[in-house]
Amino acid sequence: MPGAALAVAYNGRLVYSRGFGYADSATKQTVAPDSLFRIGSISKPFTAVAVLKLVEEGRLDLDAEAFKILDI
């Protein structure tokens, strides 16, 4: 991984943000805290955890039809 950005929030406030490494290793452009990245498939596990957390809290049923929940 040539570069990454990190942000830490506490009580709703940003307390730390920093870029590490290169956004573009060919041009040696460094990563800034607000650099944009393509997330690709990394978001799937986060989505699964969020859904299962809602199920655990009783706010979502895994057998519910998505279109009924979304009111479409």
PQR file with spaces between the fields and no chain letter, atoms N, CA, C, O and H, PARSE charges and radii, in Angstrom:
ATOM       1  N    MET     1       0.859   -1.165    0.000 -0.4000 1.5000
ATOM       2  CA   MET     1       0.000    0.000    0.000 -0.0000 2.0000
ATOM       3  C    MET     1       0.909    1.233    0.000  0.5500 1.7000
ATOM       4  O    MET     1       1.697    1.420    0.927 -0.5500 1.4000
ATOM       5  N    PRO     2       0.806    2.051   -1.008 -0.5600 1.5000
ATOM       6  CA   PRO     2       1.692    3.215   -1.093  0.2800 2.0000
ATOM       7  C    PRO     2       1.322    4.360   -0.159  0.5500 1.7000
ATOM       8  O    PRO     2       2.188    5.158    0.202 -0.5500 1.4000
ATOM       9  N    GLY     3       0.057    4.458    0.241 -0.4000 1.5000
ATOM      10  CA   GLY     3      -0.334    5.572    1.107 -0.0000 2.0000
ATOM      11  C    GLY     3      -1.677    5.358    1.755  0.5500 1.7000
ATOM      12  O    GLY     3      -2.461    4.509    1.331 -0.5500 1.4000
ATOM      13  H    GLY     3      -0.646    3.810   -0.052  0.4000 1.0000
ATOM      14  N    ALA     4      -1.938    6.150    2.802 -0.4000 1.5000
ATOM      15  CA   ALA     4      -3.212    6.066    3.517 -0.0000 2.0000
ATOM      16  C    ALA     4      -3.459    7.379    4.243  0.5500 1.7000
ATOM      17  O    ALA     4      -2.535    8.163    4.461 -0.5500 1.4000
ATOM      18  H    ALA     4      -1.301    6.839    3.146  0.4000 1.0000
ATOM      19  N    ALA     5      -4.703    7.609    4.613 -0.4000 1.5000
ATOM      20  CA   ALA     5      -5.072    8.773    5.415 -0.0000 2.0000
ATOM      21  C    ALA     5      -5.755    8.266    6.674  0.5500 1.7000
ATOM      22  O    ALA     5      -6.462    7.259    6.645 -0.5500 1.4000
ATOM      23  H    ALA     5      -5.453    6.972    4.436  0.4000 1.0000
ATOM      24  N    LEU     6      -5.541    8.965    7.771 -0.4000 1.5000
ATOM      25  CA   LEU     6      -6.112    8.567    9.048 -0.0000 2.0000
ATOM      26  C    LEU     6      -6.796    9.768    9.687  0.5500 1.7000
ATOM      27  O    LEU     6      -6.251   10.872    9.700 -0.5500 1.4000
ATOM      28  H    LEU     6      -4.966    9.783    7.794  0.4000 1.0000
ATOM      29  N    ALA     7      -7.981    9.544   10.212 -0.4000 1.5000
ATOM      30  CA   ALA     7      -8.701   10.581   10.949 -0.0000 2.0000
ATOM      31  C    ALA     7      -9.234    9.958   12.232  0.5500 1.7000
ATOM      32  O    ALA     7      -9.759    8.845   12.222 -0.5500 1.4000
ATOM      33  H    ALA     7      -8.423    8.647   10.202  0.4000 1.0000
ATOM      34  N    VAL     8      -9.096   10.686   13.334 -0.4000 1.5000
ATOM      35  CA   VAL     8      -9.587   10.222   14.626 -0.0000 2.0000
ATOM      36  C    VAL     8     -10.530   11.293   15.169  0.5500 1.7000
ATOM      37  O    VAL     8     -10.182   12.473   15.229 -0.5500 1.4000
ATOM      38  H    VAL     8      -8.669   11.590   13.342  0.4000 1.0000
ATOM      39  N    ALA     9     -11.722   10.863   15.562 -0.4000 1.5000
ATOM      40  CA   ALA     9     -12.700   11.783   16.146 -0.0000 2.0000
ATOM      41  C    ALA     9     -12.991   11.343   17.569  0.5500 1.7000
ATOM      42  O    ALA     9     -12.977   10.152   17.879 -0.5500 1.4000
ATOM      43  H    ALA     9     -12.005    9.905   15.514  0.4000 1.0000
ATOM      44  N    TYR    10     -13.254   12.318   18.431 -0.4000 1.5000
ATOM      45  CA   TYR    10     -13.607   12.047   19.823 -0.0000 2.0000
ATOM      46  C    TYR    10     -14.730   12.995   20.209  0.5500 1.7000
ATOM      47  O    TYR    10     -14.612   14.212   20.066 -0.5500 1.4000
ATOM      48  H    TYR    10     -13.264   13.286   18.179  0.4000 1.0000
ATOM      49  N    ASN    11     -15.826   12.417   20.702 -0.4000 1.5000
ATOM      50  CA   ASN    11     -17.010   13.209   21.077 -0.0000 2.0000
ATOM      51  C    ASN    11     -17.490   14.108   19.938  0.5500 1.7000
ATOM      52  O    ASN    11     -17.882   15.255   20.157 -0.5500 1.4000
ATOM      53  H    ASN    11     -15.923   11.429   20.819  0.4000 1.0000
ATOM      54  N    GLY    12     -17.452   13.570   18.729 -0.4000 1.5000
ATOM      55  CA   GLY    12     -17.957   14.308   17.576 -0.0000 2.0000
ATOM      56  C    GLY    12     -17.016   15.359   17.016  0.5500 1.7000
ATOM      57  O    GLY    12     -17.394   16.093   16.104 -0.5500 1.4000
ATOM      58  H    GLY    12     -17.134   12.639   18.552  0.4000 1.0000
ATOM      59  N    ARG    13     -15.806   15.449   17.538 -0.4000 1.5000
ATOM      60  CA   ARG    13     -14.842   16.448   17.063 -0.0000 2.0000
ATOM      61  C    ARG    13     -13.618   15.754   16.484  0.5500 1.7000
ATOM      62  O    ARG    13     -13.137   14.761   17.030 -0.5500 1.4000
ATOM      63  H    ARG    13     -15.499   14.852   18.279  0.4000 1.0000
ATOM      64  N    LEU    14     -13.125   16.281   15.385 -0.4000 1.5000
ATOM      65  CA   LEU    14     -11.906   15.761   14.783 -0.0000 2.0000
ATOM      66  C    LEU    14     -10.720   16.167   15.650  0.5500 1.7000
ATOM      67  O    LEU    14     -10.487   17.355   15.872 -0.5500 1.4000
ATOM      68  H    LEU    14     -13.516   17.088   14.941  0.4000 1.0000
ATOM      69  N    VAL    15      -9.973   15.182   16.140 -0.4000 1.5000
ATOM      70  CA   VAL    15      -8.840   15.479   17.007 -0.0000 2.0000
ATOM      71  C    VAL    15      -7.497   15.193   16.339  0.5500 1.7000
ATOM      72  O    VAL    15      -6.461   15.661   16.809 -0.5500 1.4000
ATOM      73  H    VAL    15     -10.162   14.217   15.960  0.4000 1.0000
ATOM      74  N    TYR    16      -7.507   14.429   15.246 -0.4000 1.5000
ATOM      75  CA   TYR    16      -6.258   14.108   14.561 -0.0000 2.0000
ATOM      76  C    TYR    16      -6.558   13.723   13.129  0.5500 1.7000
ATOM      77  O    TYR    16      -7.468   12.935   12.877 -0.5500 1.4000
ATOM      78  H    TYR    16      -8.349   14.049   14.863  0.4000 1.0000
ATOM      79  N    SER    17      -5.806   14.267   12.189 -0.4000 1.5000
ATOM      80  CA   SER    17      -5.907   13.819   10.800 -0.0000 2.0000
ATOM      81  C    SER    17      -4.546   13.986   10.148  0.5500 1.7000
ATOM      82  O    SER    17      -3.872   15.001   10.328 -0.5500 1.4000
ATOM      83  H    SER    17      -5.066   14.907   12.394  0.4000 1.0000
ATOM      84  N    ARG    18      -4.157   12.979    9.393 -0.4000 1.5000
ATOM      85  CA   ARG    18      -2.850   13.016    8.755 -0.0000 2.0000
ATOM      86  C    ARG    18      -2.816   12.049    7.585  0.5500 1.7000
ATOM      87  O    ARG    18      -3.463   11.002    7.608 -0.5500 1.4000
ATOM      88  H    ARG    18      -4.704   12.155    9.247  0.4000 1.0000
ATOM      89  N    GLY    19      -2.059   12.408    6.571 -0.4000 1.5000
ATOM      90  CA   GLY    19      -1.812   11.533    5.434 -0.0000 2.0000
ATOM      91  C    GLY    19      -0.453   10.885    5.579  0.5500 1.7000
ATOM      92  O    GLY    19       0.477   11.483    6.120 -0.5500 1.4000
ATOM      93  H    GLY    19      -1.533   13.258    6.552  0.4000 1.0000
ATOM      94  N    PHE    20      -0.340    9.665    5.095 -0.4000 1.5000
ATOM      95  CA   PHE    20       0.916    8.918    5.167 -0.0000 2.0000
ATOM      96  C    PHE    20       1.244    8.356    3.793  0.5500 1.7000
ATOM      97  O    PHE    20       0.356    7.827    3.124 -0.5500 1.4000
ATOM      98  H    PHE    20      -1.096    9.179    4.656  0.4000 1.0000
ATOM      99  N    GLY    21       2.469    8.453    3.361 -0.4000 1.5000
ATOM     100  CA   GLY    21       2.899    7.838    2.112 -0.0000 2.0000
ATOM     101  C    GLY    21       2.522    8.655    0.892  0.5500 1.7000
ATOM     102  O    GLY    21       2.367    9.874    0.954 -0.5500 1.4000
ATOM     103  H    GLY    21       3.190    8.883    3.904  0.4000 1.0000
ATOM     104  N    TYR    22       2.378    7.944   -0.226 -0.4000 1.5000
ATOM     105  CA   TYR    22       2.152    8.597   -1.514 -0.0000 2.0000
ATOM     106  C    TYR    22       0.749    8.348   -2.057  0.5500 1.7000
ATOM     107  O    TYR    22       0.244    7.226   -2.043 -0.5500 1.4000
ATOM     108  H    TYR    22       2.504    6.953   -0.276  0.4000 1.0000
ATOM     109  N    ALA    23       0.132    9.434   -2.538 -0.4000 1.5000
ATOM     110  CA   ALA    23      -1.134    9.314   -3.261 -0.0000 2.0000
ATOM     111  C    ALA    23      -0.847    8.812   -4.669  0.5500 1.7000
ATOM     112  O    ALA    23      -1.630    8.055   -5.243 -0.5500 1.4000
ATOM     113  H    ALA    23       0.541   10.346   -2.549  0.4000 1.0000
ATOM     114  N    ASP    24       0.274    9.239   -5.212 -0.4000 1.5000
ATOM     115  CA   ASP    24       0.723    8.795   -6.530 -0.0000 2.0000
ATOM     116  C    ASP    24       2.218    8.536   -6.426  0.5500 1.7000
ATOM     117  O    ASP    24       3.016    9.472   -6.381 -0.5500 1.4000
ATOM     118  H    ASP    24       0.910    9.854   -4.746  0.4000 1.0000
ATOM     119  N    SER    25       2.592    7.268   -6.388 -0.4000 1.5000
ATOM     120  CA   SER    25       4.001    6.931   -6.186 -0.0000 2.0000
ATOM     121  C    SER    25       4.853    7.274   -7.407  0.5500 1.7000
ATOM     122  O    SER    25       6.059    7.478   -7.265 -0.5500 1.4000
ATOM     123  H    SER    25       1.944    6.508   -6.424  0.4000 1.0000
ATOM     124  N    ALA    26       4.265    7.343   -8.596 -0.4000 1.5000
ATOM     125  CA   ALA    26       5.033    7.680   -9.801 -0.0000 2.0000
ATOM     126  C    ALA    26       5.500    9.135   -9.773  0.5500 1.7000
ATOM     127  O    ALA    26       6.621    9.442  -10.179 -0.5500 1.4000
ATOM     128  H    ALA    26       3.286    7.177   -8.712  0.4000 1.0000
ATOM     129  N    THR    27       4.627   10.032   -9.287 -0.4000 1.5000
ATOM     130  CA   THR    27       4.979   11.456   -9.238 -0.0000 2.0000
ATOM     131  C    THR    27       5.427   11.887   -7.852  0.5500 1.7000
ATOM     132  O    THR    27       5.749   13.056   -7.639 -0.5500 1.4000
ATOM     133  H    THR    27       3.716    9.783   -8.957  0.4000 1.0000
ATOM     134  N    LYS    28       5.450   10.957   -6.911 -0.4000 1.5000
ATOM     135  CA   LYS    28       5.826   11.229   -5.521 -0.0000 2.0000
ATOM     136  C    LYS    28       4.911   12.270   -4.863  0.5500 1.7000
ATOM     137  O    LYS    28       5.343   13.027   -3.993 -0.5500 1.4000
ATOM     138  H    LYS    28       5.188   10.008   -7.084  0.4000 1.0000
ATOM     139  N    GLN    29       3.645   12.295   -5.288 -0.4000 1.5000
ATOM     140  CA   GLN    29       2.655   13.183   -4.657 -0.0000 2.0000
ATOM     141  C    GLN    29       2.235   12.542   -3.336  0.5500 1.7000
ATOM     142  O    GLN    29       1.772   11.402   -3.314 -0.5500 1.4000
ATOM     143  H    GLN    29       3.294   11.680   -5.994  0.4000 1.0000
ATOM     144  N    THR    30       2.397   13.280   -2.237 -0.4000 1.5000
ATOM     145  CA   THR    30       2.099   12.721   -0.921 -0.0000 2.0000
ATOM     146  C    THR    30       0.597   12.751   -0.619  0.5500 1.7000
ATOM     147  O    THR    30      -0.161   13.522   -1.207 -0.5500 1.4000
ATOM     148  H    THR    30       2.773   14.206   -2.255  0.4000 1.0000
ATOM     149  N    VAL    31       0.203   11.902    0.300 -0.4000 1.5000
ATOM     150  CA   VAL    31      -1.187   11.839    0.744 -0.0000 2.0000
ATOM     151  C    VAL    31      -1.453   12.980    1.716  0.5500 1.7000
ATOM     152  O    VAL    31      -0.678   13.208    2.645 -0.5500 1.4000
ATOM     153  H    VAL    31       0.819   11.275    0.777  0.4000 1.0000
ATOM     154  N    ALA    32      -2.547   13.690    1.499 -0.4000 1.5000
ATOM     155  CA   ALA    32      -3.003   14.733    2.419 -0.0000 2.0000
ATOM     156  C    ALA    32      -4.156   14.162    3.247  0.5500 1.7000
ATOM     157  O    ALA    32      -4.751   13.161    2.847 -0.5500 1.4000
ATOM     158  H    ALA    32      -3.177   13.504    0.745  0.4000 1.0000
ATOM     159  N    PRO    33      -4.485   14.772    4.389 -0.5600 1.5000
ATOM     160  CA   PRO    33      -5.594   14.259    5.195  0.2800 2.0000
ATOM     161  C    PRO    33      -6.930   14.209    4.438  0.5500 1.7000
ATOM     162  O    PRO    33      -7.797   13.399    4.767 -0.5500 1.4000
ATOM     163  N    ASP    34      -7.095   15.065    3.435 -0.4000 1.5000
ATOM     164  CA   ASP    34      -8.356   15.085    2.681 -0.0000 2.0000
ATOM     165  C    ASP    34      -8.237   14.432    1.304  0.5500 1.7000
ATOM     166  O    ASP    34      -9.085   14.664    0.442 -0.5500 1.4000
ATOM     167  H    ASP    34      -6.390   15.723    3.168  0.4000 1.0000
ATOM     168  N    SER    35      -7.203   13.622    1.083 -0.4000 1.5000
ATOM     169  CA   SER    35      -7.043   12.911   -0.187 -0.0000 2.0000
ATOM     170  C    SER    35      -8.186   11.929   -0.386  0.5500 1.7000
ATOM     171  O    SER    35      -8.674   11.325    0.568 -0.5500 1.4000
ATOM     172  H    SER    35      -6.514   13.434    1.783  0.4000 1.0000
ATOM     173  N    LEU    36      -8.605   11.778   -1.633 -0.4000 1.5000
ATOM     174  CA   LEU    36      -9.672   10.835   -1.962 -0.0000 2.0000
ATOM     175  C    LEU    36      -9.068    9.507   -2.392  0.5500 1.7000
ATOM     176  O    LEU    36      -8.056    9.471   -3.092 -0.5500 1.4000
ATOM     177  H    LEU    36      -8.208   12.269   -2.408  0.4000 1.0000
ATOM     178  N    PHE    37      -9.696    8.420   -1.967 -0.4000 1.5000
ATOM     179  CA   PHE    37      -9.248    7.073   -2.315 -0.0000 2.0000
ATOM     180  C    PHE    37     -10.427    6.288   -2.877  0.5500 1.7000
ATOM     181  O    PHE    37     -11.574    6.518   -2.493 -0.5500 1.4000
ATOM     182  H    PHE    37     -10.518    8.449   -1.399  0.4000 1.0000
ATOM     183  N    ARG    38     -10.143    5.375   -3.774 -0.4000 1.5000
ATOM     184  CA   ARG    38     -11.163    4.422   -4.226 -0.0000 2.0000
ATOM     185  C    ARG    38     -11.257    3.328   -3.179  0.5500 1.7000
ATOM     186  O    ARG    38     -10.252    2.704   -2.836 -0.5500 1.4000
ATOM     187  H    ARG    38      -9.212    5.189   -4.086  0.4000 1.0000
ATOM     188  N    ILE    39     -12.460    3.090   -2.669 -0.4000 1.5000
ATOM     189  CA   ILE    39     -12.582    2.140   -1.569 -0.0000 2.0000
ATOM     190  C    ILE    39     -12.741    0.701   -2.026  0.5500 1.7000
ATOM     191  O    ILE    39     -12.442   -0.220   -1.265 -0.5500 1.4000
ATOM     192  H    ILE    39     -13.276    3.597   -2.947  0.4000 1.0000
ATOM     193  N    GLY    40     -13.205    0.486   -3.248 -0.4000 1.5000
ATOM     194  CA   GLY    40     -13.317   -0.866   -3.774 -0.0000 2.0000
ATOM     195  C    GLY    40     -14.154   -1.764   -2.884  0.5500 1.7000
ATOM     196  O    GLY    40     -15.217   -1.355   -2.416 -0.5500 1.4000
ATOM     197  H    GLY    40     -13.448    1.234   -3.866  0.4000 1.0000
ATOM     198  N    SER    41     -13.697   -2.965   -2.645 -0.4000 1.5000
ATOM     199  CA   SER    41     -14.456   -3.958   -1.884 -0.0000 2.0000
ATOM     200  C    SER    41     -14.281   -3.833   -0.377  0.5500 1.7000
ATOM     201  O    SER    41     -14.872   -4.611    0.372 -0.5500 1.4000
ATOM     202  H    SER    41     -12.834   -3.297   -3.025  0.4000 1.0000
ATOM     203  N    ILE    42     -13.502   -2.893    0.077 -0.4000 1.5000
ATOM     204  CA   ILE    42     -13.277   -2.760    1.525 -0.0000 2.0000
ATOM     205  C    ILE    42     -14.547   -2.338    2.264  0.5500 1.7000
ATOM     206  O    ILE    42     -14.659   -2.562    3.469 -0.5500 1.4000
ATOM     207  H    ILE    42     -13.023   -2.261   -0.532  0.4000 1.0000
ATOM     208  N    SER    43     -15.499   -1.735    1.562 -0.4000 1.5000
ATOM     209  CA   SER    43     -16.717   -1.270    2.229 -0.0000 2.0000
ATOM     210  C    SER    43     -17.695   -2.402    2.554  0.5500 1.7000
ATOM     211  O    SER    43     -18.566   -2.231    3.406 -0.5500 1.4000
ATOM     212  H    SER    43     -15.409   -1.553    0.583  0.4000 1.0000
ATOM     213  N    LYS    44     -17.568   -3.534    1.902 -0.4000 1.5000
ATOM     214  CA   LYS    44     -18.506   -4.639    2.132 -0.0000 2.0000
ATOM     215  C    LYS    44     -18.487   -5.146    3.573  0.5500 1.7000
ATOM     216  O    LYS    44     -19.558   -5.318    4.154 -0.5500 1.4000
ATOM     217  H    LYS    44     -16.860   -3.673    1.210  0.4000 1.0000
ATOM     218  N    PRO    45     -17.324   -5.394    4.178 -0.5600 1.5000
ATOM     219  CA   PRO    45     -17.340   -5.836    5.581  0.2800 2.0000
ATOM     220  C    PRO    45     -17.930   -4.790    6.527  0.5500 1.7000
ATOM     221  O    PRO    45     -18.608   -5.147    7.490 -0.5500 1.4000
ATOM     222  N    PHE    46     -17.677   -3.494    6.264 -0.4000 1.5000
ATOM     223  CA   PHE    46     -18.239   -2.441    7.108 -0.0000 2.0000
ATOM     224  C    PHE    46     -19.764   -2.425    7.003  0.5500 1.7000
ATOM     225  O    PHE    46     -20.460   -2.260    8.005 -0.5500 1.4000
ATOM     226  H    PHE    46     -17.125   -3.204    5.481  0.4000 1.0000
ATOM     227  N    THR    47     -20.275   -2.596    5.784 -0.4000 1.5000
ATOM     228  CA   THR    47     -21.720   -2.635    5.583 -0.0000 2.0000
ATOM     229  C    THR    47     -22.325   -3.836    6.302  0.5500 1.7000
ATOM     230  O    THR    47     -23.373   -3.715    6.937 -0.5500 1.4000
ATOM     231  H    THR    47     -19.710   -2.729    4.971  0.4000 1.0000
ATOM     232  N    ALA    48     -21.679   -4.984    6.207 -0.4000 1.5000
ATOM     233  CA   ALA    48     -22.181   -6.190    6.875 -0.0000 2.0000
ATOM     234  C    ALA    48     -22.217   -6.003    8.387  0.5500 1.7000
ATOM     235  O    ALA    48     -23.188   -6.394    9.033 -0.5500 1.4000
ATOM     236  H    ALA    48     -20.828   -5.082    5.691  0.4000 1.0000
ATOM     237  N    VAL    49     -21.176   -5.413    8.955 -0.4000 1.5000
ATOM     238  CA   VAL    49     -21.153   -5.174   10.402 -0.0000 2.0000
ATOM     239  C    VAL    49     -22.258   -4.212   10.802  0.5500 1.7000
ATOM     240  O    VAL    49     -22.915   -4.420   11.821 -0.5500 1.4000
ATOM     241  H    VAL    49     -20.387   -5.095    8.429  0.4000 1.0000
ATOM     242  N    ALA    50     -22.475   -3.156   10.013 -0.4000 1.5000
ATOM     243  CA   ALA    50     -23.529   -2.183   10.324 -0.0000 2.0000
ATOM     244  C    ALA    50     -24.907   -2.847   10.287  0.5500 1.7000
ATOM     245  O    ALA    50     -25.737   -2.601   11.163 -0.5500 1.4000
ATOM     246  H    ALA    50     -21.941   -2.987    9.185  0.4000 1.0000
ATOM     247  N    VAL    51     -25.153   -3.685    9.283 -0.4000 1.5000
ATOM     248  CA   VAL    51     -26.437   -4.370    9.175 -0.0000 2.0000
ATOM     249  C    VAL    51     -26.631   -5.316   10.360  0.5500 1.7000
ATOM     250  O    VAL    51     -27.702   -5.331   10.968 -0.5500 1.4000
ATOM     251  H    VAL    51     -24.479   -3.885    8.572  0.4000 1.0000
ATOM     252  N    LEU    52     -25.615   -6.097   10.692 -0.4000 1.5000
ATOM     253  CA   LEU    52     -25.745   -7.040   11.798 -0.0000 2.0000
ATOM     254  C    LEU    52     -25.902   -6.326   13.138  0.5500 1.7000
ATOM     255  O    LEU    52     -26.563   -6.843   14.039 -0.5500 1.4000
ATOM     256  H    LEU    52     -24.746   -6.085   10.198  0.4000 1.0000
ATOM     257  N    LYS    53     -25.309   -5.156   13.280 -0.4000 1.5000
ATOM     258  CA   LYS    53     -25.495   -4.361   14.504 -0.0000 2.0000
ATOM     259  C    LYS    53     -26.948   -3.911   14.617  0.5500 1.7000
ATOM     260  O    LYS    53     -27.523   -3.940   15.705 -0.5500 1.4000
ATOM     261  H    LYS    53     -24.772   -4.735   12.549  0.4000 1.0000
ATOM     262  N    LEU    54     -27.545   -3.494   13.500 -0.4000 1.5000
ATOM     263  CA   LEU    54     -28.960   -3.106   13.502 -0.0000 2.0000
ATOM     264  C    LEU    54     -29.855   -4.299   13.833  0.5500 1.7000
ATOM     265  O    LEU    54     -30.855   -4.145   14.533 -0.5500 1.4000
ATOM     266  H    LEU    54     -27.078   -3.470   12.616  0.4000 1.0000
ATOM     267  N    VAL    55     -29.504   -5.481   13.337 -0.4000 1.5000
ATOM     268  CA   VAL    55     -30.254   -6.694   13.660 -0.0000 2.0000
ATOM     269  C    VAL    55     -30.151   -6.977   15.158  0.5500 1.7000
ATOM     270  O    VAL    55     -31.151   -7.288   15.804 -0.5500 1.4000
ATOM     271  H    VAL    55     -28.691   -5.606   12.768  0.4000 1.0000
ATOM     272  N    GLU    56     -28.954   -6.871   15.702 -0.4000 1.5000
ATOM     273  CA   GLU    56     -28.725   -7.107   17.122 -0.0000 2.0000
ATOM     274  C    GLU    56     -29.549   -6.151   17.991  0.5500 1.7000
ATOM     275  O    GLU    56     -30.038   -6.542   19.051 -0.5500 1.4000
ATOM     276  H    GLU    56     -28.141   -6.618   15.177  0.4000 1.0000
ATOM     277  N    GLU    57     -29.701   -4.906   17.549 -0.4000 1.5000
ATOM     278  CA   GLU    57     -30.472   -3.906   18.288 -0.0000 2.0000
ATOM     279  C    GLU    57     -31.975   -4.039   18.059  0.5500 1.7000
ATOM     280  O    GLU    57     -32.765   -3.316   18.666 -0.5500 1.4000
ATOM     281  H    GLU    57     -29.304   -4.588   16.688  0.4000 1.0000
ATOM     282  N    GLY    58     -32.372   -4.971   17.177 -0.4000 1.5000
ATOM     283  CA   GLY    58     -33.789   -5.171   16.890 -0.0000 2.0000
ATOM     284  C    GLY    58     -34.383   -4.113   15.965  0.5500 1.7000
ATOM     285  O    GLY    58     -35.604   -3.991   15.870 -0.5500 1.4000
ATOM     286  H    GLY    58     -31.730   -5.559   16.685  0.4000 1.0000
ATOM     287  N    ARG    59     -33.537   -3.352   15.286 -0.4000 1.5000
ATOM     288  CA   ARG    59     -34.007   -2.283   14.403 -0.0000 2.0000
ATOM     289  C    ARG    59     -34.138   -2.731   12.957  0.5500 1.7000
ATOM     290  O    ARG    59     -34.639   -1.989   12.112 -0.5500 1.4000
ATOM     291  H    ARG    59     -32.545   -3.451   15.362  0.4000 1.0000
ATOM     292  N    LEU    60     -33.681   -3.964   12.670 -0.4000 1.5000
ATOM     293  CA   LEU    60     -33.730   -4.497   11.307 -0.0000 2.0000
ATOM     294  C    LEU    60     -33.912   -5.998   11.379  0.5500 1.7000
ATOM     295  O    LEU    60     -33.389   -6.658   12.277 -0.5500 1.4000
ATOM     296  H    LEU    60     -33.274   -4.567   13.356  0.4000 1.0000
ATOM     297  N    ASP    61     -34.653   -6.527   10.431 -0.4000 1.5000
ATOM     298  CA   ASP    61     -34.873   -7.970   10.329 -0.0000 2.0000
ATOM     299  C    ASP    61     -34.180   -8.451    9.061  0.5500 1.7000
ATOM     300  O    ASP    61     -34.431   -7.909    7.984 -0.5500 1.4000
ATOM     301  H    ASP    61     -35.077   -5.990    9.702  0.4000 1.0000
ATOM     302  N    LEU    62     -33.323   -9.446    9.165 -0.4000 1.5000
ATOM     303  CA   LEU    62     -32.610   -9.942    7.989 -0.0000 2.0000
ATOM     304  C    LEU    62     -33.537  -10.501    6.920  0.5500 1.7000
ATOM     305  O    LEU    62     -33.165  -10.567    5.749 -0.5500 1.4000
ATOM     306  H    LEU    62     -33.119   -9.886   10.040  0.4000 1.0000
ATOM     307  N    ASP    63     -34.738  -10.903    7.312 -0.4000 1.5000
ATOM     308  CA   ASP    63     -35.692  -11.444    6.348 -0.0000 2.0000
ATOM     309  C    ASP    63     -36.602  -10.371    5.755  0.5500 1.7000
ATOM     310  O    ASP    63     -37.452  -10.689    4.923 -0.5500 1.4000
ATOM     311  H    ASP    63     -35.041  -10.850    8.263  0.4000 1.0000
ATOM     312  N    ALA    64     -36.449   -9.116    6.158 -0.4000 1.5000
ATOM     313  CA   ALA    64     -37.296   -8.030    5.650 -0.0000 2.0000
ATOM     314  C    ALA    64     -36.953   -7.751    4.184  0.5500 1.7000
ATOM     315  O    ALA    64     -35.802   -7.874    3.766 -0.5500 1.4000
ATOM     316  H    ALA    64     -35.759   -8.857    6.833  0.4000 1.0000
ATOM     317  N    GLU    65     -37.971   -7.375    3.419 -0.4000 1.5000
ATOM     318  CA   GLU    65     -37.753   -7.034    2.018 -0.0000 2.0000
ATOM     319  C    GLU    65     -37.219   -5.607    1.928  0.5500 1.7000
ATOM     320  O    GLU    65     -37.785   -4.684    2.513 -0.5500 1.4000
ATOM     321  H    GLU    65     -38.906   -7.275    3.759  0.4000 1.0000
ATOM     322  N    ALA    66     -36.131   -5.439    1.193 -0.4000 1.5000
ATOM     323  CA   ALA    66     -35.459   -4.134    1.118 -0.0000 2.0000
ATOM     324  C    ALA    66     -36.375   -3.051    0.573  0.5500 1.7000
ATOM     325  O    ALA    66     -36.339   -1.923    1.065 -0.5500 1.4000
ATOM     326  H    ALA    66     -35.671   -6.189    0.718  0.4000 1.0000
ATOM     327  N    PHE    67     -37.183   -3.352   -0.414 -0.4000 1.5000
ATOM     328  CA   PHE    67     -38.021   -2.323   -1.022 -0.0000 2.0000
ATOM     329  C    PHE    67     -39.096   -1.833   -0.071  0.5500 1.7000
ATOM     330  O    PHE    67     -39.519   -0.681   -0.163 -0.5500 1.4000
ATOM     331  H    PHE    67     -37.213   -4.269   -0.813  0.4000 1.0000
ATOM     332  N    LYS    68     -39.551   -2.688    0.846 -0.4000 1.5000
ATOM     333  CA   LYS    68     -40.520   -2.251    1.852 -0.0000 2.0000
ATOM     334  C    LYS    68     -39.850   -1.327    2.870  0.5500 1.7000
ATOM     335  O    LYS    68     -40.446   -0.340    3.302 -0.5500 1.4000
ATOM     336  H    LYS    68     -39.208   -3.624    0.921  0.4000 1.0000
ATOM     337  N    ILE    69     -38.616   -1.648    3.250 -0.4000 1.5000
ATOM     338  CA   ILE    69     -37.874   -0.819    4.207 -0.0000 2.0000
ATOM     339  C    ILE    69     -37.596    0.548    3.586  0.5500 1.7000
ATOM     340  O    ILE    69     -37.729    1.576    4.249 -0.5500 1.4000
ATOM     341  H    ILE    69     -38.132   -2.450    2.899  0.4000 1.0000
ATOM     342  N    LEU    70     -37.211    0.554    2.316 -0.4000 1.5000
ATOM     343  CA   LEU    70     -36.862    1.804    1.633 -0.0000 2.0000
ATOM     344  C    LEU    70     -38.083    2.572    1.152  0.5500 1.7000
ATOM     345  O    LEU    70     -37.953    3.689    0.651 -0.5500 1.4000
ATOM     346  H    LEU    70     -37.103   -0.281    1.777  0.4000 1.0000
ATOM     347  N    ASP    71     -39.259    1.992    1.296 -0.4000 1.5000
ATOM     348  CA   ASP    71     -40.522    2.644    0.895 -0.0000 2.0000
ATOM     349  C    ASP    71     -40.558    2.935   -0.601  0.5500 1.7000
ATOM     350  O    ASP    71     -41.001    4.003   -1.022 -0.5500 1.4000
ATOM     351  H    ASP    71     -39.365    1.084    1.703  0.4000 1.0000
ATOM     352  N    ILE    72     -40.081    1.966   -1.414 -0.4000 1.5000
ATOM     353  CA   ILE    72     -40.080    2.129   -2.872 -0.0000 2.0000
ATOM     354  C    ILE    72     -41.207    1.328   -3.471  0.5500 1.7000
ATOM     355  O    ILE    72     -41.385    1.327   -4.689 -0.5500 1.4000
ATOM     356  H    ILE    72     -39.721    1.098   -1.072  0.4000 1.0000
